[in-house]
Amino acid sequence: QTAKHIVFSGRVQGIGFRFTAFNIANRYELTGFVRNLPDGTVEMLAQGNQDEIENCIRDIQESFTGYISDTQIEDAAPDPQYKSFKITF
């Protein structure tokens, strides 16, 4: 299992971003979370198959073309506490 820590920047809060990311991540059977950060970015932890994580990120980017100005992706250590994908606060 692979894990990626992703931070989306741009106009990504208040537009249904987390809900859409949640639905896309669940289509790919990923685990982890998505949440708004105080600085206006959205943080996501995606865990699962490498290809599915990449497809999930691509789908989110395509869904919010024009809203996302930057996407930072880093490798992360898988966290076994996440058994599903959820929106956290």
All heavy atoms as an XYZ file, in Angstrom:
711
protein
N       0.845     -1.203      0.000
C       0.000      0.000      0.000
C       0.880      1.253      0.000
O       1.894      1.316      0.670
C      -0.914      0.015      1.230
C      -1.923      1.139      1.165
C      -2.894      1.088      2.343
O      -2.530      0.704      3.433
N      -4.113      1.493      2.091
N       0.449      2.211     -0.776
C       1.161      3.477     -0.920
C       0.340      4.572     -0.262
O      -0.878      4.449     -0.159
C       1.331      3.803     -2.424
O       1.970      2.699     -3.052
C       2.158      5.040     -2.645
N       1.006      5.644      0.156
C       0.288      6.795      0.709
C       0.894      8.070      0.157
O       2.110      8.167     -0.031
C       0.359      6.795      2.230
N       0.032      9.038     -0.141
C       0.472     10.341     -0.631
C      -0.185     11.424      0.215
O      -1.370     11.337      0.555
C       0.051     10.552     -2.096
C       0.691      9.581     -3.065
C       2.128      9.914     -3.341
C       2.704      8.962     -4.399
N       4.141      9.095     -4.540
N       0.626     12.430      0.547
C       0.123     13.623      1.231
C       0.023     14.698      0.163
O       1.006     15.003     -0.515
C       1.096     14.032      2.340
C       0.695     15.283      3.036
N       1.330     16.481      2.827
C      -0.288     15.527      3.932
C       0.754     17.406      3.573
N      -0.234     16.861      4.246
N      -1.180     15.250     -0.011
C      -1.431     16.204     -1.080
C      -1.972     17.498     -0.488
O      -2.809     17.456      0.416
C      -2.453     15.642     -2.085
C      -2.015     14.247     -2.583
C      -2.645     16.570     -3.279
C      -2.949     13.145     -2.222
N      -1.488     18.624     -0.987
C      -2.036     19.925     -0.595
C      -2.445     20.658     -1.870
O      -1.621     20.893     -2.756
C      -1.030     20.764      0.218
C      -1.617     22.142      0.523
C      -0.650     20.048      1.513
N      -3.741     20.959     -1.959
C      -4.279     21.711     -3.093
C      -4.369     23.181     -2.707
O      -4.922     23.515     -1.659
C      -5.684     21.212     -3.447
C      -5.738     19.771     -3.877
C      -6.100     18.781     -2.975
C      -5.447     19.403     -5.185
C      -6.166     17.448     -3.363
C      -5.508     18.072     -5.585
C      -5.866     17.093     -4.675
N      -3.829     24.051     -3.560
C      -3.895     25.495     -3.329
C      -4.758     26.140     -4.403
O      -4.961     25.570     -5.474
C      -2.491     26.109     -3.387
O      -1.624     25.457     -2.495
N      -5.211     27.354     -4.111
C      -6.038     28.092     -5.055
C      -7.364     28.447     -4.391
O      -7.438     28.585     -3.173
N      -8.423     28.537     -5.213
C      -9.746     28.814     -4.657
C     -10.413     27.467     -4.415
O     -11.244     27.018     -5.209
C     -10.542     29.669     -5.651
C     -11.739     30.343     -5.031
C     -12.082     31.635     -5.734
N     -12.442     31.445     -7.140
C     -13.655     31.120     -7.570
N     -14.644     30.934     -6.717
N     -13.887     30.991     -8.855
N     -10.006     26.808     -3.327
C     -10.405     25.414     -3.109
C     -11.282     25.206     -1.872
O     -11.631     24.081     -1.553
C      -9.160     24.484     -3.036
C      -8.480     24.399     -4.395
C      -8.157     24.968     -1.995
N     -11.635     26.297     -1.192
C     -12.556     26.162     -0.060
C     -13.870     26.847     -0.397
O     -13.897     27.862     -1.086
C     -11.949     26.756      1.219
C     -10.758     25.946      1.724
C     -10.288     26.377      3.108
O     -10.935     27.142      3.801
N      -9.143     25.860      3.516
N     -14.975     26.259      0.085
C     -16.287     26.853     -0.122
C     -16.883     26.561     -1.493
O     -17.823     27.212     -1.913
N     -16.335     25.558     -2.189
C     -16.841     25.220     -3.521
C     -17.221     23.742     -3.627
O     -17.338     23.205     -4.710
C     -15.804     25.571     -4.617
C     -14.469     24.852     -4.353
C     -15.610     27.083     -4.720
C     -13.495     24.900     -5.535
N     -17.376     23.065     -2.486
C     -17.707     21.639     -2.507
C     -16.512     20.752     -2.787
O     -16.666     19.601     -3.176
N     -15.321     21.293     -2.556
C     -14.097     20.552     -2.881
C     -13.975     19.267     -2.068
O     -13.728     18.200     -2.619
C     -12.884     21.453     -2.622
C     -11.596     20.917     -3.196
C     -11.115     21.381     -4.399
C     -10.860     19.956     -2.514
C      -9.923     20.895     -4.936
C      -9.683     19.466     -3.034
C      -9.219     19.934     -4.256
N     -14.152     19.377     -0.757
C     -13.970     18.188      0.090
C     -14.978     17.106     -0.244
O     -14.640     15.927     -0.298
C     -14.082     18.551      1.582
C     -12.895     19.351      2.089
C     -13.142     19.859      3.491
N     -14.332     20.709      3.495
C     -14.933     21.143      4.588
N     -14.469     20.815      5.772
N     -15.985     21.915      4.511
N     -16.234     17.506     -0.470
C     -17.282     16.530     -0.765
C     -16.976     15.809     -2.080
O     -17.099     14.593     -2.180
C     -18.643     17.233     -0.829
C     -19.793     16.299     -1.021
C     -20.203     15.450      0.006
C     -20.470     16.248     -2.225
C     -21.263     14.574     -0.174
C     -21.539     15.376     -2.417
C     -21.925     14.542     -1.381
N     -16.541     16.569     -3.083
C     -16.196     15.970     -4.373
C     -14.979     15.061     -4.241
O     -14.960     13.945     -4.772
C     -15.936     17.078     -5.414
O     -17.113     17.880     -5.520
C     -15.599     16.501     -6.777
N     -13.955     15.521     -3.511
C     -12.752     14.701     -3.300
C     -13.108     13.408     -2.568
O     -12.587     12.336     -2.897
C     -11.710     15.487     -2.508
N     -14.011     13.512     -1.600
C     -14.484     12.344     -0.847
C     -15.138     11.340     -1.794
O     -14.837     10.144     -1.762
C     -15.473     12.843      0.222
C     -16.254     11.768      0.912
C     -15.702     11.048      1.957
C     -17.566     11.495      0.541
C     -16.448     10.061      2.617
C     -18.302     10.525      1.189
C     -17.738      9.806      2.225
N     -16.021     11.818     -2.665
C     -16.714     10.920     -3.596
C     -15.745     10.276     -4.575
O     -15.856      9.075     -4.864
C     -17.807     11.680     -4.359
C     -19.013     11.952     -3.486
O     -19.277     11.246     -2.530
N     -19.750     12.995     -3.824
N     -14.792     11.046     -5.074
C     -13.815     10.502     -6.023
C     -12.931      9.462     -5.328
O     -12.703      8.371     -5.863
C     -12.967     11.629     -6.639
C     -13.852     12.501     -7.549
C     -11.784     11.056     -7.421
C     -13.189     13.779     -8.036
N     -12.449      9.778     -4.129
C     -11.579      8.837     -3.399
C     -12.305      7.526     -3.126
O     -11.708      6.451     -3.203
C     -11.100      9.463     -2.095
N     -13.593      7.608     -2.825
C     -14.352      6.386     -2.554
C     -14.593      5.567     -3.819
O     -14.708      4.346     -3.747
C     -15.659      6.715     -1.837
C     -15.422      6.926     -0.348
O     -14.759      6.138      0.300
N     -15.943      8.009      0.188
N     -14.640      6.222     -4.980
C     -14.736      5.471     -6.246
C     -13.509      4.588     -6.431
O     -13.582      3.524     -7.030
C     -14.816      6.435     -7.440
C     -16.163      7.029     -7.685
C     -16.375      7.336     -9.166
N     -15.376      8.212     -9.745
C     -15.508      9.529     -9.881
N     -16.588     10.137     -9.442
N     -14.562     10.236    -10.447
N     -12.365      5.057     -5.941
C     -11.112      4.324     -6.095
C     -10.774      3.460     -4.876
O      -9.690      2.909     -4.799
C      -9.966      5.302     -6.369
C     -10.035      5.893     -7.755
C     -10.420      7.211     -7.943
C      -9.724      5.131     -8.876
C     -10.485      7.754     -9.220
C      -9.792      5.664    -10.146
C     -10.172      6.971    -10.316
O     -10.247      7.506    -11.565
N     -11.679      3.375     -3.927
C     -11.468      2.542     -2.729
C     -10.197      2.926     -1.981
O      -9.445      2.061     -1.530
C     -11.457      1.055     -3.107
C     -12.791      0.582     -3.677
C     -12.783     -0.882     -4.088
O     -11.834     -1.603     -3.706
O     -13.723     -1.297     -4.766
N      -9.966      4.223     -1.875
C      -8.807      4.703     -1.122
C      -9.203      4.929      0.337
O     -10.375      5.061      0.660
C      -8.296      6.018     -1.719
C      -7.856      5.953     -3.187
C      -7.403      7.324     -3.654
C      -6.761      4.918     -3.397
N      -8.210      4.991      1.205
C      -8.446      5.367      2.597
C      -7.666      6.650      2.866
O      -6.749      7.013      2.134
C      -8.000      4.262      3.579
O      -6.587      4.059      3.442
C      -8.740      2.953      3.309
N      -8.047      7.338      3.943
C      -7.374      8.576      4.309
C      -8.390      9.643      4.649
O      -9.470      9.347      5.163
N      -8.033     10.906      4.350
C      -8.929     12.008      4.718
C      -8.703     13.193      3.803
O      -7.688     13.296      3.109
C      -8.716     12.427      6.177
C      -7.359     13.048      6.435
C      -7.136     14.406      6.201
C      -6.304     12.291      6.899
C      -5.891     14.975      6.429
C      -5.051     12.849      7.124
C      -4.851     14.202      6.887
N      -9.651     14.105      3.830
C      -9.509     15.413      3.186
C     -10.035     16.444      4.177
O     -11.022     16.193      4.871
C     -10.243     15.474      1.824
C     -11.739     15.266      1.969
C      -9.932     16.775      1.092
N      -9.353     17.584      4.275
C      -9.803     18.625      5.207
C      -9.301     19.989      4.756
O      -8.265     20.104      4.096
C      -9.324     18.345      6.625
C      -7.824     18.437      6.816
C      -7.419     18.152      8.247
N      -5.972     18.056      8.358
C      -5.344     17.550      9.397
N      -6.018     17.085     10.422
N      -4.027     17.495      9.437
N     -10.042     21.018      5.145
C      -9.619     22.394      4.920
C      -8.568     22.766      5.949
O      -8.676     22.378      7.116
C     -10.801     23.359      5.078
C     -11.758     23.310      3.901
O     -11.461     22.769      2.849
N     -12.932     23.886      4.081
N      -7.569     23.528      5.533
C      -6.577     24.060      6.463
C      -6.817     25.558      6.639
O      -7.385     26.215      5.760
C      -5.163     23.810      5.925
C      -4.729     22.339      5.844
C      -3.304     22.236      5.330
C      -4.854     21.654      7.194
N      -6.389     26.106      7.784
C      -6.648     27.523      8.080
C      -6.069     28.488      7.046
O      -6.559     29.600      6.895
C      -5.990     27.739      9.445
C      -5.869     26.381     10.042
C      -5.738     25.418      8.898
N      -5.035     28.066      6.310
C      -4.407     28.976      5.340
C      -5.139     29.017      3.997
O      -4.663     29.648      3.050
C      -2.933     28.608      5.139
C      -2.737     27.235      4.493
O      -3.736     26.545      4.188
O      -1.567     26.856      4.294
N      -6.290     28.328      3.910
C      -7.069     28.372      2.678
C      -6.785     27.239      1.714
O      -7.403     27.153      0.657
N      -5.855     26.355      2.082
C      -5.574     25.196      1.236
C      -6.414     24.009      1.702
O      -7.067     24.061      2.754
C      -4.077     24.816      1.277
O      -3.718     24.465      2.613
C      -3.198     25.964      0.792
N      -6.396     22.954      0.908
C      -7.069     21.705      1.277
C      -6.005     20.617      1.331
O      -5.230     20.435      0.388
C      -8.178     21.333      0.268
C      -8.752     19.947      0.589
C      -9.290     22.376      0.284
N      -5.984     19.901      2.459
C      -5.023     18.826      2.676
C      -5.713     17.488      2.480
O      -6.859     17.300      2.888
C      -4.482     18.915      4.109
C      -3.538     17.791      4.465
C      -3.132     17.809      5.935
O      -3.960     18.168      6.785
O      -1.983     17.466      6.213
N      -4.984     16.556      1.869
C      -5.541     15.227      1.641
C      -4.476     14.182      1.905
O      -3.305     14.374      1.574
C      -6.015     15.147      0.180
C      -6.649     13.853     -0.221
S      -7.362     14.057     -1.879
C      -7.645     12.348     -2.292
N      -4.889     13.095      2.551
C      -4.049     11.909      2.678
C      -4.764     10.813      1.908
O      -5.927     10.501      2.208
C      -3.870     11.493      4.141
C      -3.099     10.174      4.345
C      -1.632     10.347      3.966
C      -3.225      9.673      5.780
N      -4.101     10.265      0.906
C      -4.696      9.205      0.091
C      -3.832      7.965      0.201
O      -2.621      8.029     -0.020
C      -4.819      9.649     -1.360
N      -4.445      6.849      0.555
C      -3.725      5.591      0.745
C      -4.383      4.514     -0.102
O      -5.607      4.437     -0.167
C      -3.780      5.161      2.209
C      -3.276      6.219      3.164
C      -3.242      5.763      4.613
O      -2.307      6.074      5.321
N      -4.256      5.048      5.076
N      -3.544      3.698     -0.714
C      -4.067      2.599     -1.519
C      -3.104      2.261     -2.640
O      -1.899      2.455     -2.529
N      -3.659      1.777     -3.753
C      -2.890      1.419     -4.927
C      -2.331      2.690     -5.580
O      -3.052      3.667     -5.743
C      -3.834      0.658     -5.872
C      -3.203      0.337     -7.203
O      -2.993      1.233     -8.009
N      -2.937     -0.921     -7.424
N      -1.054      2.659     -5.956
C      -0.382      3.830     -6.542
C      -1.157      4.396     -7.741
O      -1.383      5.602     -7.832
C       1.031      3.403     -6.984
C       1.795      4.466     -7.756
C       2.471      5.479     -6.854
O       2.831      5.169     -5.731
N       2.635      6.682     -7.352
N      -1.560      3.536     -8.661
C      -2.273      4.000     -9.861
C      -3.602      4.645     -9.486
O      -4.004      5.645    -10.087
C      -2.529      2.845    -10.830
C      -1.243      2.340    -11.484
O      -0.243      3.090    -11.494
O      -1.253      1.195    -11.975
N      -4.287      4.053     -8.520
C      -5.588      4.596     -8.126
C      -5.442      5.946     -7.441
O      -6.262      6.832     -7.639
C      -6.341      3.590     -7.245
C      -6.637      2.317     -8.014
C      -7.788      1.520     -7.469
O      -8.101      1.645     -6.272
O      -8.383      0.771     -8.254
N      -4.379      6.117     -6.646
C      -4.126      7.424     -6.026
C      -3.886      8.464     -7.119
O      -4.455      9.552     -7.089
C      -2.916      7.359     -5.063
C      -3.247      6.487     -3.851
C      -2.505      8.765     -4.618
C      -2.057      6.203     -2.945
N      -3.050      8.107     -8.110
C      -2.755      9.055     -9.195
C      -4.010      9.388     -9.990
O      -4.240     10.542    -10.357
C      -1.658      8.484    -10.099
C      -0.297      8.490     -9.408
C       0.795      7.779    -10.186
O       0.548      7.361    -11.335
O       1.899      7.635     -9.631
N      -4.846      8.380    -10.261
C      -6.094      8.625    -10.986
C      -7.039      9.500    -10.182
O      -7.706     10.381    -10.731
C      -6.778      7.299    -11.334
C      -6.032      6.529    -12.407
O      -5.278      7.098    -13.188
N      -6.223      5.225    -12.434
N      -7.085      9.274     -8.870
C      -7.932     10.067     -7.984
C      -7.494     11.536     -8.021
O      -8.330     12.430     -8.179
C      -7.847      9.512     -6.564
S      -8.701     10.507     -5.328
N      -6.187     11.778     -7.885
C      -5.671     13.152     -7.909
C      -5.996     13.804     -9.258
O      -6.446     14.947     -9.311
C      -4.150     13.169     -7.637
C      -3.863     12.706     -6.206
C      -3.570     14.569     -7.870
C      -2.400     12.423     -5.920
N      -5.797     13.062    -10.341
C      -6.096     13.599    -11.674
C      -7.581     13.963    -11.798
O      -7.932     15.025    -12.316
C      -5.718     12.573    -12.744
C      -5.815     13.132    -14.171
C      -5.891     12.024    -15.198
N      -7.094     11.226    -15.008
C      -7.128      9.892    -14.971
N      -6.028      9.181    -15.110
N      -8.269      9.251    -14.775
N      -8.455     13.086    -11.317
C      -9.899     13.351    -11.393
C     -10.270     14.600    -10.594
O     -11.098     15.399    -11.027
C     -10.697     12.156    -10.882
C     -10.696     10.982    -11.856
O     -10.094     11.113    -12.950
O     -11.292      9.947    -11.522
N      -9.660     14.762     -9.408
C      -9.935     15.948     -8.599
C      -9.454     17.193     -9.346
O     -10.172     18.202     -9.424
C      -9.262     15.844     -7.215
C      -9.941     14.744     -6.387
C      -9.309     17.186     -6.485
C      -9.199     14.379     -5.114
N      -8.247     17.112     -9.919
C      -7.711     18.263    -10.655
C      -8.607     18.614    -11.844
O      -8.862     19.787    -12.111
C      -6.285     17.966    -11.124
C      -5.291     17.954     -9.983
C      -3.913     17.479    -10.411
O      -3.790     16.590    -11.255
N      -2.879     18.055     -9.824
N      -9.119     17.592    -12.544
C      -9.991     17.843    -13.693
C     -11.327     18.428    -13.244
O     -11.906     19.283    -13.921
C     -10.209     16.560    -14.491
C      -8.964     16.150    -15.271
C      -9.109     14.815    -15.980
O     -10.175     14.167    -15.862
O      -8.137     14.405    -16.659
N     -11.825     17.978    -12.086
C     -13.106     18.478    -11.574
C     -13.026     19.950    -11.188
O     -14.027     20.661    -11.236
C     -13.548     17.675    -10.343
O     -13.797     16.337    -10.693
N     -11.827     20.395    -10.794
C     -11.665     21.764    -10.304
C     -10.673     22.565    -11.152
O      -9.955     23.409    -10.634
C     -11.257     21.745     -8.833
C     -12.356     21.252     -7.946
C     -12.351     19.953     -7.462
C     -13.437     22.066     -7.630
C     -13.383     19.486     -6.667
C     -14.470     21.605     -6.835
C     -14.447     20.309     -6.356
N     -10.664     22.297    -12.462
C      -9.847     23.093    -13.376
C     -10.235     24.559    -13.215
O     -11.411     24.896    -13.200
C     -10.086     22.641    -14.835
O      -9.743     21.266    -14.937
C      -9.231     23.447    -15.792
N      -9.237     25.420    -13.068
C      -9.526     26.834    -12.898
C      -9.622     27.257    -11.441
O      -9.566     28.442    -11.144
N      -9.773     26.293    -10.539
C      -9.825     26.592     -9.099
C      -8.500     26.250     -8.423
O      -8.052     26.952     -7.535
C     -10.946     25.804     -8.414
C     -12.324     26.247     -8.831
C     -13.014     25.594     -9.852
C     -12.943     27.321     -8.203
C     -14.279     26.004    -10.238
C     -14.214     27.736     -8.569
C     -14.874     27.078     -9.592
O     -16.122     27.488     -9.967
N      -7.894     25.144     -8.830
C      -6.628     24.711     -8.233
C      -5.485     25.446     -8.927
O      -5.349     25.371    -10.146
C      -6.430     23.188     -8.393
C      -7.544     22.417     -7.677
C      -5.059     22.775     -7.863
C      -7.541     20.921     -7.970
N      -4.677     26.160     -8.148
C      -3.512     26.840     -8.728
C      -2.244     26.019     -8.551
O      -1.302     26.156     -9.318
C      -3.326     28.217     -8.092
O      -3.103     28.090     -6.703
N      -2.215     25.141     -7.542
C      -1.020     24.344     -7.279
C      -1.415     23.074     -6.547
O      -2.335     23.084     -5.720
C      -0.018     25.143     -6.435
C       1.309     24.399     -6.287
O       1.837     23.922     -7.307
O       1.808     24.290     -5.161
N      -0.732     21.983     -6.863
C      -0.930     20.713     -6.163
C       0.434     20.197     -5.743
O       1.280     19.943     -6.596
C      -1.608     19.668     -7.083
O      -2.816     20.209     -7.608
C      -1.924     18.388     -6.313
N       0.650     20.098     -4.440
C       1.911     19.559     -3.910
C       1.655     18.130     -3.471
O       0.745     17.878     -2.679
C       2.397     20.392     -2.736
C       2.752     21.820     -3.120
C       3.118     22.671     -1.911
O       3.017     22.228     -0.780
N       3.533     23.898     -2.177
N       2.462     17.205     -3.990
C       2.289     15.784     -3.676
C       3.600     15.259     -3.109
O       4.655     15.426     -3.712
C       1.913     14.986     -4.937
C       0.659     15.574     -5.593
C       1.713     13.508     -4.594
C       0.364     15.031     -6.976
N       3.498     14.643     -1.933
C       4.678     14.052     -1.303
C       4.341     12.631     -0.872
O       3.190     12.331     -0.529
C       5.074     14.841     -0.047
C       5.510     16.270     -0.325
C       5.766     17.040      0.969
O       5.419     16.529      2.059
O       6.299     18.154      0.881
N       5.356     11.772     -0.861
C       5.161     10.440     -0.318
C       4.919     10.554      1.178
O       5.479     11.421      1.844
C       6.401      9.569     -0.559
C       6.573      9.239     -2.031
O       5.565      9.112     -2.746
O       7.729      9.115     -2.472
N       4.061      9.683      1.690
C       3.757      9.665      3.125
C       3.812      8.227      3.613
O       3.727      7.287      2.819
C       2.374     10.266      3.378
N       3.952      8.080      4.922
C       3.907      6.747      5.502
C       2.438      6.345      5.652
O       1.642      7.125      6.173
C       4.586      6.750      6.868
N       2.058      5.144      5.191
C       0.671      4.712      5.372
C       0.292      4.699      6.857
O       1.091      4.309      7.713
C       0.664      3.299      4.794
C       1.796      3.280      3.820
C       2.846      4.170      4.427
N      -0.902      5.181      7.146
C      -1.403      5.241      8.525
C      -2.548      4.252      8.657
O      -3.625      4.456      8.103
C      -1.885      6.664      8.827
C      -2.257      6.844     10.291
O      -2.600      5.834     10.954
O      -2.209      7.984     10.769
N      -2.326      3.152      9.396
C      -3.342      2.098      9.482
C      -4.623      2.504     10.215
O      -5.607      1.781     10.163
C      -2.621      0.976     10.236
C      -1.521      1.650     10.974
C      -1.122      2.843     10.157
N      -4.627      3.677     10.875
C      -5.847      4.075     11.584
C      -6.993      4.387     10.609
O      -8.149      4.365     10.992
C      -5.597      5.265     12.511
C      -5.511      6.604     11.796
C      -5.606      7.786     12.735
O      -6.277      7.723     13.757
N      -4.918      8.858     12.393
N      -6.663      4.692      9.350
C      -7.714      5.032      8.374
C      -8.182      3.777      7.650
O      -7.443      3.202      6.864
C      -7.204      6.077      7.372
C      -6.892      7.386      8.042
C      -5.583      7.773      8.284
C      -7.909      8.243      8.454
C      -5.290      8.970      8.919
C      -7.634      9.442      9.089
C      -6.318      9.798      9.320
O      -6.039     10.977      9.952
N      -9.422      3.359      7.970
C     -10.006      2.173      7.352
C     -10.909      2.552      6.192
O     -11.386      1.695      5.464
C     -10.820      1.378      8.385
C     -10.050      1.038      9.647
C      -9.025     -0.047      9.409
C      -8.366     -0.462     10.697
N      -6.934     -0.726     10.527
N     -11.187      3.837      6.070
C     -12.043      4.342      4.996
C     -11.531      5.731      4.645
O     -10.535      6.197      5.202
C     -13.498      4.401      5.448
O     -13.631      5.300      6.534
N     -12.211      6.381      3.706
C     -11.834      7.750      3.362
C     -12.890      8.668      3.948
O     -14.084      8.418      3.798
C     -11.757      7.937      1.838
C     -11.082      9.227      1.466
C      -9.718      9.285      1.298
C     -11.824     10.392      1.312
C      -9.076     10.481      0.985
C     -11.201     11.589      0.990
C      -9.823     11.628      0.831
N     -12.468      9.722      4.635
C     -13.444     10.593      5.292
C     -13.076     12.057      5.185
O     -11.937     12.399      4.904
C     -13.638     10.189      6.739
C     -12.372     10.089      7.568
C     -12.691      9.522      8.946
C     -11.769      8.381      9.294
N     -12.087      7.661     10.488
N     -14.074     12.884      5.410
C     -13.868     14.325      5.509
C     -13.630     14.608      6.980
O     -14.423     14.206      7.834
C     -15.103     15.093      5.006
C     -15.346     14.794      3.517
C     -14.931     16.600      5.243
C     -16.654     15.353      2.978
N     -12.516     15.248      7.298
C     -12.232     15.601      8.694
C     -12.149     17.117      8.803
O     -12.092     17.828      7.805
C     -10.929     14.949      9.196
O      -9.850     15.375      8.382
C     -11.024     13.439      9.167
N     -12.121     17.581     10.053
C     -12.160     19.028     10.294
C     -11.042     19.406     11.257
O     -10.626     18.592     12.056
C     -13.520     19.443     10.885
C     -14.650     19.087      9.956
C     -15.320     17.889     10.103
C     -15.023     19.938      8.931
C     -16.365     17.557      9.244
C     -16.065     19.617      8.071
C     -16.736     18.419      8.226
